[in-house]
Every structure is written in structure tokens, then in C-alpha cells.
Amino acid sequence: MFARQIARPQARRMAQGTKVLSPEAHNALQSRSSTCRVGKGVRFNSTQTGQSSETKNDNSSSSSKPSSGRISSTAAVVMAGGTLTGLLGYYLGDQNGSKRGEYYNPQISANSPSGLNENYGSVDDFQKAIQELRDTFGGEDEGKVSNDAEILEVHGFSENDYHPGSSPTVVVFPASTDDVVKIVKIANKYKMPVVPYSGATSLEGHFRAPSVGSICVDVSNMDKILEIHEADSDIVCQPGIRWMDINAILKKKGVPLFFPIDPAPGATIGGMMSTGCSGTNAVRYGTAKAEWFLNATVVLPNGEVIKTRRRSRKSSAGFDTTKLFIGAEGTLGIITEVTIRLAPLLPTNVAVVQFPDVRRATEAVVEVMNQGVGIQCVELCDDDFMRSTNLYGMSQRKWPEKDSLFFKFQGPTPNALNETAKIVKAIAEKHGGTGFQLAKTEKEATDLWADRKNALYSGLALVEGSRGWSTDVCVPVSRLPELVYETKKDIQQTGIVSTIVGHVGDGNFHALLLFKNEKELEVIRGLVHRMVERAIALDGTCTGEHGVGIGKKEYLYDELGAGTVELMKTVKRAIDPHNLFNPGKLYPAEPHPDSNRPSH
């Protein structure tokens, strides 16, 4: 009963008394089923497959294909080219044709700091909702509904961040789009907030429950690949499957394709899409906001199911409604199926080179990228990171403790890889690079890249017994040296120990800030705040790939301007007038007049 979910708090209790989880404990805390299942009835071939049996059996026809005939009222709002004023004036709620005016009271949002509804059901309403969930999905023994204290704690707390924990009122484990629809209908009936939950690797408090309580919708059981279309280079999958498991399944089946978006190892497709994530491969393949998510089946806040578009590689038919849900952080809909593009799996090799400083390393990267050579990844690791790698003791070598670049080359043939390495080496040396090392074997390449991927645990080796706050910002590549220099100077003046790792090819860098007590933690909060302000002043962003959540929403007015933020809120109010979906995330409170920046 709930074995997978209970494993997480047990691991956390095992780790109590220590300042940081070991890799093993962290894996246990975030434990998932060891394998992800390919759905029953799925046809796998190299040309084209039909719908899976699971999709065919879905009672909501729009979860398997766009609705034919009359378009539902909510879908019409999302897809039509009308004005946003029209969105506010008309609620297109249920299938009975209810008008928005019957639901939406603008005075409610006007009295809240964010301008969104903050009035929800009573405690009695929530208890009725829980009972109806049990009546619908079965009791505790059925494994779909739980308010067990340990389960609730896991779903409202994270070892990955330092935002206040807040547990949901009840956790539900759906297995299908139909299940999610039933949950959302009950939430609407009792005006109970809904918080989606998947991989739990987020760093900005994305799945914290609001203070009034909530239904946590844990999609970890929706972890199947439903269809594989090798000839089309895409798959249809559920939101709870991890990107690493997708690639492992494709490799096992002999499919020479992979999904290239690579955030944290435990990240799931639903969470990746919802946060607009990316990773080390972004310099070559872009982010989640590129064309990697072709379409999505989404349950809207009124319980209606839409599919954002068909499976063709491109379309110019109306709004790109798929992107409406990318980066929306679960505030506009719950994703239940996704079609994702795949890329050819090409040979790679790894090289490392040291530089006198960050500026010259960055200048070398700019010139390398402008040559158009096959670069899959290029990572900047500062001198403190290289020192921490030596202290950690897991590396196969002793590194020079200098600012360094880790390159991953990509090409169709060994000759192509060698040609790229030759060009990169020459450019690196031109900018003061030394000690250029190119892996001679596949194992050596894996070992070299492992030193970069061990960033968290090697960084923690700098201060025994410490914990680490990981944050990220992003600026235009040419401004990265200035940002890193000013940030490192600020960190040094506070006495905080840190490491910096940057996806230097796209101007994104991460700082791991170490602390052992509350006093140091407060110093770090100030450092993060100044880092973000510095990035925005350099025409950058408060977050390159971690998302906004509760941790960085205060910066959106400064970064985007009031007009853009209000446009986001207009869309939110139109689709979710009751603010039921993931309240408290993404949309900031209105700033004081003296802190406003003009709209861009």
C-alpha cells in the first residue's frame, strides 16, 4: 500500500541528523518504479502506429484527437483569434453552456495581492471533497487516494530547495485522463485548489500546497510510452515518465533516436513541459520552449479535455496553444498526454581545456559557436568547482584548479568529431586555453563528462557538513563574463563558499551556495536576490531553466514589465477564474508604485 510513495519520507528520516542527503538517500527519497511500462495495446513499428488501446478506451474523445463537429466553448477561447478582452468577459465553462458571469466576480481578484481569486471552499467543503474522491476512486487500500501524514509531507516538502514546506490536504494518484477529469470536477464542486505533482525535482517550490489546503494530483502512475513512431521521430507518452527512462526504453528497443532535453535525472515529461526546462544539451537542441513538445492533451480547470493540435511536425493553424501550457507551471491545465519529438542519436566525444579567466573562456566559446562546428554541449566550470572535484575524490584524474570548459562534440563520423576537436583546440589556444584533453576512448569520454555531472555532490565537498542552495540566471552570452565576475566578487565579499557552473553556450549559469546555519542561509538569500537583479539589468532573466514557482515570481514585473505580467494574469483569469490550479505560483503580487518598471 503506497509503497513507492512511503519510500520517500522513510529515506528522508534516515537522512535526519545530516546536513545533506547522500546520492543513495536522495534516490530513495525520489524513488519511482524501477521501470516505466510501455502501455498495453501499444503497437510499435518503424512506420506509423495507430492509437493505443488505452487512448481508444478513453471516454473523452478529445484526449485522443481534436474534437470534430462543434468546438467546445473553452477550447474555442484558447484557440480563437479573439481579443483577451473577450476572454475576460465570457466564461466558457461546462458542457451545459454556463456563462462566465455566473462564476467570475472581478471584485474577488481586485482584493487579492495578485489580482487572482483567493476565496475557496470551507473545511467542511474540503472534507466532503475528500469523501467524494474516496467514493469515486476507492478507500485507502485501493491505493489511489491518501491523506496519510507521511504521504502528505512528501508532497509538500522538498530536500531540493529552501522554500517553506506546505502539505496538501489529500493526495490522489490518477492512472488516466478520465481519472484527472473526475478529480478536477470534484475540485470545482467544492472549490478546492489542485496542485499537480510529478518528478518532484523542481527547485522553486512548484508543488507546495496553498495555506488553505489542496488536492495534490500525483501523476507518477501515468508513466507509460503509449505510441512509438520511429519513422516520424516522435513518441506519445504520459506525463509521469522520466526523460531518462524514455531514452533507456528507446535504446533497449534498438531505436536510434533519443529525447535531447536533459534537466535533472529524475525530471518527468509533465514537469519539464510545465516549467519550460532545459539542460546541458540546450546549446545544440534548444529548450522545452522549442518544438520538442508537438502537442499535449490537457485537462482544463473546468474539467474539459482538449488536445492542443495534431501530430504533424508543423502547423500554421491558429494559435500555438501547446506553448500556452509550456512554462505555465500547472496553473492553466493538467497535462495528461504529450507527443514529443526525438532526435538522431549521433556519436559524441568529450574534451576539457583550462583558461586564465572566465572572460577568455567565454570569448573562446563565442568564436567556436560561430564556426558552426558540431557542439552538443559546452559547460563552464569555475576554479572553485574544479577544486571541489579534486576534493570529492570520485574523478579519475587530478584537475588543474582553473576556470575550465567541458566540450561535448557531436558528429556522424569519427572524422567529423576529430575535425571539430581540431578547430576547437585551435580557437581555445588562441584565447589562452591550455591543457586541452580529448578523450581517446568511449569510457574516457564518459569519465570526463561524469566530473561535470557530479556538480552538486562535488560542490558540497568544499564545506564538510554543508547544504547547498542551487539557483540559476541567464543573460546574453556576451554579458556572461561580466555577470560571473560581479557575482563571484559579491560572493567572496560575504564569505560564502560556492561553485559556479554555466551552460556557457547559451549564457545560463548556476551557482551552488553552501551554508551550515540559518545566519548563512539569510546571507545567501541576499546573494540570490542581487544575482537576479544583476542578470535582469544585463537584459537577462531571473531563471534560465529552473522556472518561477514561488521562489522567483517577485521578479517578473521587473523582468517582463507590467503589461506582459497583466496579460499572463488575463489568460489565467479567463481559463481558471476560481484560481484552482496551482495557486500562489508564477503570478506575482502587484508591485509598489515606486518599484514599477515600464512595460517593454
C-alpha positions as CSV (number, residue, x, y, z in Angstrom):
1,M,0.0,0.0,0.0
2,F,1.6,3.2,-1.2
3,A,5.0,1.5,-1.1
4,R,6.5,3.8,-3.7
5,Q,5.3,6.9,-2.0
6,I,6.2,5.9,1.6
7,A,9.8,5.1,0.5
8,R,10.4,8.9,0.1
9,P,9.7,10.0,3.7
10,Q,11.5,6.9,5.1
11,A,14.6,7.9,3.2
12,R,14.3,11.5,4.5
13,R,14.0,10.3,8.1
14,M,17.1,8.1,7.5
15,A,18.9,11.2,6.5
16,Q,17.9,13.3,9.5
17,G,20.9,14.4,11.5
18,T,22.9,15.0,8.4
19,K,23.1,18.3,6.5
20,V,22.8,16.8,3.0
21,L,21.3,13.7,1.6
22,S,23.7,11.1,0.1
23,P,23.1,10.2,-3.5
24,E,21.5,6.9,-2.4
25,A,19.2,8.6,0.1
26,H,18.2,11.2,-2.5
27,N,17.4,8.4,-4.9
28,A,15.3,6.7,-2.3
29,L,13.5,9.9,-1.4
30,Q,12.6,10.5,-5.1
31,S,12.0,6.8,-5.7
32,R,9.9,5.8,-8.6
33,S,9.1,2.4,-10.1
34,S,12.3,0.9,-11.4
35,T,10.9,0.6,-14.9
36,C,8.4,2.6,-17.0
37,R,5.9,0.5,-18.7
38,V,5.0,0.6,-22.4
39,G,1.2,0.8,-22.3
40,K,-0.9,-2.3,-23.1
41,G,-2.1,-2.5,-26.6
42,V,0.6,-0.1,-27.9
43,R,1.7,-1.0,-31.4
44,F,5.4,-0.5,-32.1
45,N,6.8,-0.4,-35.6
46,S,9.1,1.7,-37.8
47,T,6.4,3.3,-39.9
48,Q,3.3,4.6,-38.2
49,T,1.1,3.3,-35.4
50,G,-2.5,3.8,-34.7
51,Q,-3.9,4.9,-31.4
52,S,-3.1,2.8,-28.3
53,S,-5.9,0.8,-26.8
54,E,-5.7,3.0,-23.7
55,T,-6.3,6.1,-25.8
56,K,-9.2,4.4,-27.7
57,N,-10.9,3.5,-24.4
58,D,-10.7,7.0,-23.1
59,N,-14.2,8.3,-22.8
60,S,-13.0,11.9,-23.5
61,S,-12.6,11.8,-27.2
62,S,-10.6,15.0,-27.2
63,S,-7.8,13.3,-25.3
64,S,-7.0,11.1,-28.4
65,K,-7.8,13.6,-31.1
66,P,-9.1,17.0,-31.6
67,S,-12.9,17.2,-31.3
68,S,-14.9,17.0,-34.5
69,G,-18.0,19.0,-35.1
70,R,-18.8,21.8,-32.7
71,I,-15.8,23.0,-30.8
72,S,-16.3,23.2,-27.1
73,S,-16.6,26.6,-25.6
74,T,-13.4,26.6,-23.5
75,A,-11.4,25.2,-26.4
76,A,-12.8,28.0,-28.6
77,V,-11.4,30.6,-26.2
78,V,-8.0,29.0,-26.2
79,M,-7.8,28.6,-29.9
80,A,-9.7,31.5,-31.3
81,G,-8.0,34.7,-32.5
82,G,-10.3,37.0,-30.5
83,T,-9.1,39.6,-28.1
84,L,-8.2,39.0,-24.5
85,T,-10.9,41.4,-23.5
86,G,-13.4,38.9,-24.8
87,L,-11.7,36.2,-22.7
88,L,-12.4,38.1,-19.6
89,G,-16.0,38.9,-20.4
90,Y,-17.1,35.4,-21.1
91,Y,-16.6,32.2,-19.2
92,L,-16.9,29.2,-21.3
93,G,-17.2,26.6,-18.5
94,D,-19.1,23.4,-18.6
95,Q,-20.8,21.5,-21.3
96,N,-24.2,23.0,-20.2
97,G,-23.2,26.4,-21.6
98,S,-22.7,28.3,-18.4
99,K,-21.7,31.9,-18.8
100,R,-18.6,33.2,-17.1
101,G,-20.6,35.9,-15.4
102,E,-22.2,33.2,-13.3
103,Y,-18.8,32.2,-11.9
104,Y,-16.4,35.1,-12.2
105,N,-16.5,38.0,-9.8
106,P,-13.9,40.6,-10.6
107,Q,-14.2,42.1,-7.1
108,I,-12.7,38.9,-5.7
109,S,-9.5,39.3,-7.7
110,A,-9.3,43.0,-7.1
111,N,-9.0,42.5,-3.4
112,S,-6.1,40.0,-3.6
113,P,-2.4,41.0,-3.9
114,S,-2.0,39.1,-7.1
115,G,-5.3,40.1,-8.6
116,L,-6.4,36.4,-8.7
117,N,-9.1,34.7,-6.7
118,E,-8.2,33.6,-3.2
119,N,-11.6,32.5,-1.9
120,Y,-12.0,28.8,-1.6
121,G,-14.3,26.2,0.0
122,S,-14.7,25.7,3.7
123,V,-13.1,23.0,5.8
124,D,-16.4,21.2,5.6
125,D,-16.4,21.5,1.8
126,F,-12.9,20.0,1.7
127,Q,-13.9,17.1,3.8
128,K,-16.8,16.4,1.5
129,A,-14.4,16.6,-1.5
130,I,-12.2,14.0,0.1
131,Q,-15.1,11.7,0.8
132,E,-16.3,12.1,-2.8
133,L,-12.8,11.3,-4.0
134,R,-12.8,8.1,-1.9
135,D,-16.3,7.2,-3.2
136,T,-15.0,7.7,-6.7
137,F,-11.6,6.0,-6.5
138,G,-11.9,3.7,-3.5
139,G,-10.6,3.9,0.0
140,E,-7.0,4.0,1.3
141,D,-6.5,0.3,0.5
142,E,-7.3,0.9,-3.2
143,G,-4.1,3.0,-3.5
144,K,-5.5,6.0,-5.3
145,V,-6.5,8.4,-2.5
146,S,-4.5,9.1,0.6
147,N,-4.3,11.6,3.5
148,D,-1.6,9.6,5.3
149,A,0.7,12.0,7.2
150,E,3.8,10.7,5.6
151,I,2.4,10.9,2.1
152,L,1.2,14.4,2.6
153,E,4.6,15.5,3.9
154,V,6.4,14.1,0.9
155,H,4.1,16.0,-1.4
156,G,4.5,19.3,0.4
157,F,8.2,19.3,1.2
158,S,11.4,19.1,-0.8
159,E,15.1,18.4,0.0
160,N,15.9,20.3,-3.2
161,D,15.0,23.8,-2.1
162,Y,14.6,26.1,0.9
163,H,11.1,27.4,0.5
164,P,8.7,26.7,3.4
165,G,7.0,23.3,3.3
166,S,3.3,23.1,2.9
167,S,1.4,19.8,2.7
168,P,-1.7,19.2,0.7
169,T,-5.0,18.0,2.3
170,V,-5.2,14.8,0.2
171,V,-3.1,13.1,-2.5
172,V,-4.8,11.4,-5.4
173,F,-2.9,9.0,-7.9
174,P,-4.7,9.1,-11.2
175,A,-4.0,6.5,-13.9
176,S,-5.6,8.2,-16.9
177,T,-7.0,11.4,-18.4
178,D,-10.5,10.2,-17.2
179,D,-9.2,10.0,-13.6
180,V,-7.9,13.5,-13.8
181,V,-11.2,14.8,-15.1
182,K,-13.0,13.3,-12.2
183,I,-10.6,14.9,-9.7
184,V,-11.0,18.3,-11.3
185,K,-14.8,18.1,-11.4
186,I,-14.8,17.3,-7.7
187,A,-12.4,20.2,-7.0
188,N,-14.7,22.5,-8.9
189,K,-17.8,21.4,-7.0
190,Y,-16.2,22.1,-3.6
191,K,-13.9,25.0,-4.7
192,M,-10.7,23.1,-3.6
193,P,-7.3,24.0,-5.1
194,V,-5.5,21.5,-7.2
195,V,-1.7,21.1,-7.3
196,P,-0.1,18.8,-10.0
197,Y,2.9,16.7,-8.9
198,S,5.3,14.5,-10.9
199,G,9.1,14.2,-10.6
200,A,9.5,16.5,-7.5
201,T,12.9,17.7,-8.7
202,S,11.9,21.4,-9.0
203,L,13.9,24.0,-7.1
204,E,11.4,26.9,-6.8
205,G,8.6,25.4,-4.7
206,H,6.4,24.5,-7.6
207,F,4.3,21.8,-5.8
208,R,3.8,23.5,-2.4
209,A,0.2,23.4,-1.3
210,P,-1.6,26.8,-0.7
211,S,-2.2,27.6,3.0
212,V,-5.9,26.7,2.7
213,G,-5.0,23.1,1.6
214,S,-5.4,21.3,-1.7
215,I,-5.8,18.2,-3.7
216,C,-2.4,17.0,-4.9
217,V,-2.6,15.2,-8.2
218,D,0.4,12.9,-8.4
219,V,0.8,11.6,-11.9
220,S,3.6,9.3,-11.1
221,N,1.5,6.3,-12.1
222,M,0.9,7.8,-15.5
223,D,4.4,6.8,-16.7
224,K,3.9,4.9,-19.9
225,I,5.0,5.3,-23.5
226,L,1.7,4.9,-25.4
227,E,3.0,5.0,-29.0
228,I,6.4,4.9,-30.7
229,H,6.6,6.3,-34.3
230,E,10.2,5.7,-35.3
231,A,9.7,6.8,-38.9
232,D,8.3,10.1,-37.7
233,S,10.8,10.6,-34.9
234,D,8.3,11.1,-32.2
235,I,6.5,9.3,-29.4
236,V,3.3,9.7,-27.4
237,C,3.7,9.4,-23.7
238,Q,2.1,10.2,-20.3
239,P,3.4,13.0,-18.1
240,G,4.8,10.9,-15.3
241,I,7.5,9.2,-17.4
242,R,11.1,10.4,-16.9
243,W,13.1,11.6,-19.8
244,M,16.0,9.2,-18.9
245,D,13.6,6.2,-18.9
246,I,12.3,7.2,-22.3
247,N,15.9,7.2,-23.7
248,A,16.6,3.9,-21.9
249,I,13.5,2.2,-23.4
250,L,14.3,3.5,-26.9
251,K,17.9,2.2,-26.6
252,K,16.6,-1.2,-25.4
253,K,14.3,-1.5,-28.4
254,G,17.1,-0.6,-30.8
255,V,15.6,2.7,-31.8
256,P,18.5,5.0,-32.9
257,L,16.7,8.1,-31.5
258,F,16.6,10.0,-28.2
259,F,14.9,12.8,-26.4
260,P,17.6,15.5,-26.0
261,I,16.1,17.8,-23.3
262,D,18.2,16.8,-20.3
263,P,17.4,18.5,-16.9
264,A,17.7,16.7,-13.5
265,P,17.9,12.9,-13.8
266,G,14.5,12.4,-12.1
267,A,12.6,15.0,-14.1
268,T,9.4,13.9,-15.8
269,I,7.9,15.0,-19.1
270,G,4.9,16.7,-17.5
271,G,7.1,18.8,-15.1
272,M,9.6,19.5,-17.9
273,M,6.9,20.9,-20.1
274,S,5.3,22.8,-17.3
275,T,8.5,24.6,-16.2
276,G,9.9,25.2,-19.7
277,C,13.1,23.4,-18.7
278,S,16.4,22.7,-20.5
279,G,19.8,21.3,-19.6
280,T,23.3,20.8,-20.9
281,N,22.1,20.0,-24.5
282,A,20.3,23.3,-24.9
283,V,23.2,24.9,-26.9
284,R,22.6,22.3,-29.6
285,Y,18.9,21.4,-29.2
286,G,17.3,24.3,-27.5
287,T,14.9,24.3,-24.6
288,A,11.4,22.9,-23.8
289,K,10.0,26.1,-25.5
290,A,11.4,25.0,-28.8
291,E,9.5,22.5,-31.0
292,W,10.1,19.3,-28.9
293,F,6.6,19.2,-27.5
294,L,4.4,18.8,-30.5
295,N,1.1,18.6,-28.8
296,A,-0.5,17.9,-25.4
297,T,-3.7,16.5,-24.0
298,V,-4.7,18.8,-21.2
299,V,-7.5,18.8,-18.6
300,L,-8.6,22.4,-18.1
301,P,-9.7,23.9,-14.7
302,N,-13.4,23.3,-15.5
303,G,-12.7,19.6,-16.3
304,E,-12.9,19.9,-20.0
305,V,-10.3,17.9,-22.1
306,I,-8.5,19.5,-25.0
307,K,-5.8,18.4,-27.4
308,T,-3.7,21.3,-28.5
309,R,-3.0,20.2,-32.1
310,R,-2.4,17.1,-34.2
311,R,0.8,15.2,-34.6
312,S,2.2,16.7,-37.8
313,R,5.7,18.1,-37.4
314,K,4.5,21.7,-38.2
315,S,1.2,23.6,-38.4
316,S,0.2,27.2,-39.0
317,A,-3.4,26.6,-38.0
318,G,-4.2,29.2,-35.4
319,F,-2.5,29.9,-32.1
320,D,0.2,27.6,-30.9
321,T,-1.8,26.5,-27.9
322,T,0.8,23.9,-27.0
323,K,3.1,26.7,-25.9
324,L,0.3,28.2,-23.7
325,F,1.0,25.3,-21.3
326,I,4.8,25.3,-21.6
327,G,6.1,27.3,-18.7
328,A,2.6,27.7,-17.2
329,E,3.7,25.6,-14.2
330,G,0.4,23.7,-13.9
331,T,-1.6,26.9,-13.4
332,L,-3.7,26.6,-16.7
333,G,-4.2,22.9,-17.0
334,I,-3.0,19.4,-16.1
335,I,-1.1,17.7,-18.8
336,T,-2.1,14.0,-19.3
337,E,-0.5,13.0,-22.6
338,V,2.3,14.6,-24.7
339,T,3.7,14.0,-28.2
340,I,7.4,14.7,-28.1
341,R,9.9,14.9,-31.0
342,L,13.1,12.7,-31.0
343,A,16.5,13.4,-32.5
344,P,19.0,11.1,-34.1
345,L,21.4,9.5,-31.7
346,L,24.9,10.5,-33.0
347,P,28.4,9.7,-31.9
348,T,30.0,12.1,-29.4
349,N,33.3,12.8,-27.7
350,V,34.4,14.9,-24.8
351,A,37.3,17.4,-24.4
352,V,38.4,19.7,-21.5
353,V,40.5,22.8,-21.6
354,Q,41.6,25.3,-18.9
355,F,41.6,29.2,-19.2
356,P,43.2,32.1,-17.3
357,D,39.7,33.5,-16.5
358,V,36.0,33.3,-17.4
359,R,36.2,36.2,-19.9
360,R,38.6,34.5,-22.1
361,A,36.8,31.1,-21.8
362,T,33.6,32.8,-22.9
363,E,35.2,34.6,-25.8
364,A,36.5,31.3,-27.0
365,V,33.0,29.7,-26.8
366,V,31.5,32.6,-28.8
367,E,34.0,32.1,-31.6
368,V,33.6,28.3,-31.5
369,M,29.8,28.6,-31.8
370,N,30.2,31.0,-34.8
371,Q,32.2,28.4,-36.6
372,G,29.2,26.1,-36.9
373,V,31.0,23.0,-35.7
374,G,29.3,20.1,-34.1
375,I,28.9,21.1,-30.4
376,Q,26.3,19.3,-28.4
377,C,27.3,20.8,-25.0
378,V,29.8,23.3,-23.7
379,E,30.0,23.8,-19.9
380,L,31.9,26.4,-17.9
381,C,33.2,25.2,-14.6
382,D,34.9,27.8,-12.4
383,D,38.1,27.3,-10.4
384,D,36.2,26.6,-7.2
385,F,34.3,23.8,-9.0
386,M,37.5,22.2,-10.2
387,R,38.9,22.4,-6.7
388,S,35.7,20.7,-5.3
389,T,36.0,18.0,-7.9
390,N,39.5,17.2,-6.7
391,L,38.3,17.2,-3.1
392,Y,35.3,15.0,-3.9
393,G,37.6,12.2,-4.9
394,M,35.4,10.5,-7.5
395,S,37.3,11.8,-10.5
396,Q,39.8,9.6,-12.4
397,R,42.3,12.4,-12.5
398,K,43.6,15.4,-10.6
399,W,42.4,18.6,-12.3
400,P,44.2,22.0,-12.6
401,E,42.2,24.3,-10.4
402,K,41.4,26.8,-13.1
403,D,38.3,28.1,-14.9
404,S,37.6,25.3,-17.4
405,L,35.5,24.4,-20.4
406,F,34.0,20.9,-20.9
407,F,33.0,20.3,-24.5
408,K,30.9,17.5,-25.8
409,F,31.4,17.2,-29.6
410,Q,28.8,15.6,-31.9
411,G,29.1,14.3,-35.4
412,P,28.0,11.5,-37.8
413,T,31.6,10.0,-38.1
414,P,34.9,9.8,-36.2
415,N,36.4,12.1,-38.9
416,A,33.8,14.7,-38.2
417,L,34.4,14.5,-34.4
418,N,38.2,14.8,-34.9
419,E,37.8,17.8,-37.2
420,T,35.6,19.6,-34.7
421,A,38.2,18.8,-31.9
422,K,40.9,20.3,-34.1
423,I,39.0,23.5,-34.7
424,V,38.0,23.9,-31.0
425,K,41.6,23.3,-29.8
426,A,43.0,26.0,-32.1
427,I,40.4,28.5,-31.0
428,A,40.9,27.7,-27.3
429,E,44.6,28.2,-27.6
430,K,44.1,31.5,-29.4
431,H,42.2,32.7,-26.3
432,G,44.7,31.5,-23.8
433,G,43.5,27.9,-23.3
434,T,45.9,25.3,-22.1
435,G,45.9,21.6,-21.3
436,F,43.4,20.6,-24.0
437,Q,42.5,16.9,-23.3
438,L,40.4,14.9,-25.8
439,A,39.0,11.5,-24.7
440,K,40.7,8.6,-26.6
441,T,38.0,6.0,-25.7
442,E,34.3,6.0,-25.0
443,K,35.0,5.1,-21.4
444,E,37.4,8.0,-21.0
445,A,34.7,10.3,-22.5
446,T,32.2,9.0,-20.0
447,D,34.5,9.6,-17.1
448,L,35.4,13.1,-18.2
449,W,31.7,14.1,-18.5
450,A,30.9,12.4,-15.2
451,D,33.1,15.0,-13.5
452,R,30.8,17.7,-14.9
453,K,27.6,15.9,-14.0
454,N,28.7,15.4,-10.4
455,A,28.5,19.1,-9.8
456,L,26.2,19.0,-6.8
457,Y,27.9,16.4,-4.7
458,S,31.4,17.5,-5.6
459,G,30.5,21.1,-4.7
460,L,29.3,20.0,-1.3
461,A,32.7,18.6,-0.7
462,L,34.1,22.1,-0.2
463,V,32.5,22.6,3.2
464,E,32.1,19.4,5.3
465,G,28.5,19.1,6.6
466,S,27.1,21.8,4.4
467,R,23.9,22.1,2.5
468,G,23.7,23.8,-0.9
469,W,21.3,26.3,-2.4
470,S,21.3,26.0,-6.2
471,T,20.0,28.8,-8.3
472,D,20.3,29.9,-11.9
473,V,20.0,33.1,-14.1
474,C,20.7,33.7,-17.8
475,V,21.9,36.6,-19.9
476,P,23.0,37.2,-23.5
477,V,26.2,35.2,-24.0
478,S,28.4,38.3,-24.4
479,R,27.3,39.6,-21.0
480,L,28.1,36.3,-19.1
481,P,31.7,37.2,-18.2
482,E,30.5,40.5,-16.5
483,L,27.7,38.6,-14.7
484,V,30.0,35.9,-13.4
485,Y,32.7,38.3,-12.4
486,E,30.4,40.6,-10.4
487,T,28.6,37.6,-8.8
488,K,31.8,36.0,-7.7
489,K,33.1,39.2,-6.3
490,D,29.8,39.6,-4.4
491,I,30.0,36.1,-3.1
492,Q,33.6,36.5,-1.9
493,Q,32.8,39.6,0.0
494,T,30.2,37.8,2.0
495,G,32.5,34.9,2.9
496,I,30.1,32.3,1.4
497,V,31.7,29.3,-0.3
498,S,30.3,28.5,-3.7
499,T,30.9,26.9,-7.1
500,I,29.7,28.2,-10.5
501,V,28.7,26.0,-13.4
502,G,27.5,27.6,-16.7
503,H,25.8,26.4,-19.8
504,V,28.1,29.0,-21.4
505,G,26.9,28.4,-24.9
506,D,23.6,30.0,-24.1
507,G,24.5,32.4,-21.3
508,N,23.0,30.3,-18.5
509,F,24.8,29.7,-15.2
510,H,24.1,28.0,-11.9
511,A,25.6,29.0,-8.6
512,L,25.8,26.4,-5.7
513,L,25.9,28.4,-2.5
514,L,26.9,26.5,0.6
515,F,25.7,27.1,4.2
516,K,25.7,25.4,7.6
517,N,23.3,27.5,9.6
518,E,20.4,29.9,9.4
519,K,22.6,33.0,9.5
520,E,24.5,31.9,6.4
521,L,21.2,30.9,4.7
522,E,19.9,34.5,5.2
523,V,23.2,35.8,3.6
524,I,22.6,33.5,0.6
525,R,19.0,34.8,0.2
526,G,20.5,38.3,-0.3
527,L,23.1,36.9,-2.7
528,V,20.5,35.3,-4.8
529,H,18.4,38.5,-4.9
530,R,21.3,40.6,-6.1
531,M,22.3,37.9,-8.6
532,V,18.8,38.1,-10.2
533,E,18.8,41.9,-10.2
534,R,22.2,41.9,-11.8
535,A,21.0,39.4,-14.6
536,I,17.9,41.4,-15.3
537,A,20.0,44.6,-15.6
538,L,22.1,42.9,-18.2
539,D,19.0,42.2,-20.3
540,G,18.7,38.7,-18.9
541,T,16.2,36.6,-16.9
542,C,15.7,35.6,-13.3
543,T,15.7,31.9,-14.4
544,G,17.1,30.2,-17.4
545,E,15.7,26.8,-16.8
546,H,14.5,26.2,-13.2
547,G,11.2,28.0,-13.6
548,V,9.4,30.6,-11.4
549,G,7.3,28.8,-8.8
550,I,7.1,30.7,-5.6
551,G,10.8,31.5,-5.4
552,K,11.2,33.9,-8.3
553,K,7.7,35.3,-9.1
554,E,8.6,38.6,-7.3
555,Y,11.0,39.4,-10.2
556,L,8.5,39.1,-13.1
557,Y,7.3,42.7,-13.1
558,D,10.9,43.9,-13.2
559,E,11.9,41.4,-15.9
560,L,8.8,41.3,-18.2
561,G,7.1,44.7,-17.4
562,A,3.6,45.3,-16.0
563,G,1.9,44.9,-19.4
564,T,3.2,41.4,-20.0
565,V,2.5,40.2,-16.5
566,E,-1.0,41.5,-16.6
567,L,-1.5,39.7,-20.0
568,M,-0.5,36.5,-18.3
569,K,-3.0,37.1,-15.5
570,T,-5.7,37.9,-18.0
571,V,-5.2,34.5,-19.6
572,K,-5.1,32.9,-16.2
573,R,-8.4,34.5,-15.1
574,A,-10.0,33.6,-18.4
575,I,-9.1,29.9,-18.2
576,D,-9.2,29.5,-14.4
577,P,-11.4,32.1,-12.9
578,H,-11.5,30.4,-9.5
579,N,-7.7,30.2,-9.4
580,L,-8.0,26.5,-8.6
581,F,-4.9,25.3,-10.4
582,N,-1.6,25.6,-8.5
583,P,-2.4,28.9,-6.8
584,G,0.4,31.0,-5.4
585,K,2.8,30.1,-8.2
586,L,4.1,32.1,-11.2
587,Y,1.8,35.1,-10.9
588,P,3.3,37.8,-8.7
589,A,1.6,40.3,-6.4
590,E,1.3,43.7,-7.9
591,P,4.4,45.8,-7.0
592,H,4.6,49.0,-5.1
593,P,4.4,52.0,-7.4
594,D,8.0,53.0,-6.8
595,S,9.2,49.6,-7.9
596,N,7.5,49.6,-11.3
597,R,9.5,49.4,-14.5
598,P,7.9,50.5,-17.7
599,S,6.5,47.8,-20.0
600,H,8.9,46.6,-22.6
